[in-house]
């Protein structure tokens, strides 16, 4: 599968996400070549959806929350998330495991 939702940077790995706030529960819904679509239960008020997205990614991928940063799209549905000091092979393997179980 070809994807553009993961890329490597000097600081780690960047994941493109389309966030859907105010959902009944948090889960990975689907993906395209450009992003992974994630539903989050929190509303987009007072940064709550972004905080829940960070916590959700931490739990989903087993990465400490302090090493997950939203680097663009803070107030947008399309976001870029940086996994600090992670390598692309490990993140790809974890993401593909999640996507293959959809």
WOMOSUL-V380576 format. One record per helix or strand of 2 or more residues. SS is the DSSP state (H for helix, E for strand). FROM is the first residue (numbers start at 0). LEN is the number of residues. Records with the same first field share a line. If there is no record, write none. Layout:
SS->FROM-LEN ; FROM-LEN
//
This chain:
E->5-4 ; 11-9 ; 26-5 ; 35-4 ; 67-5 ; 77-7
H->47-14 ; 64-3 ; 87-13
//
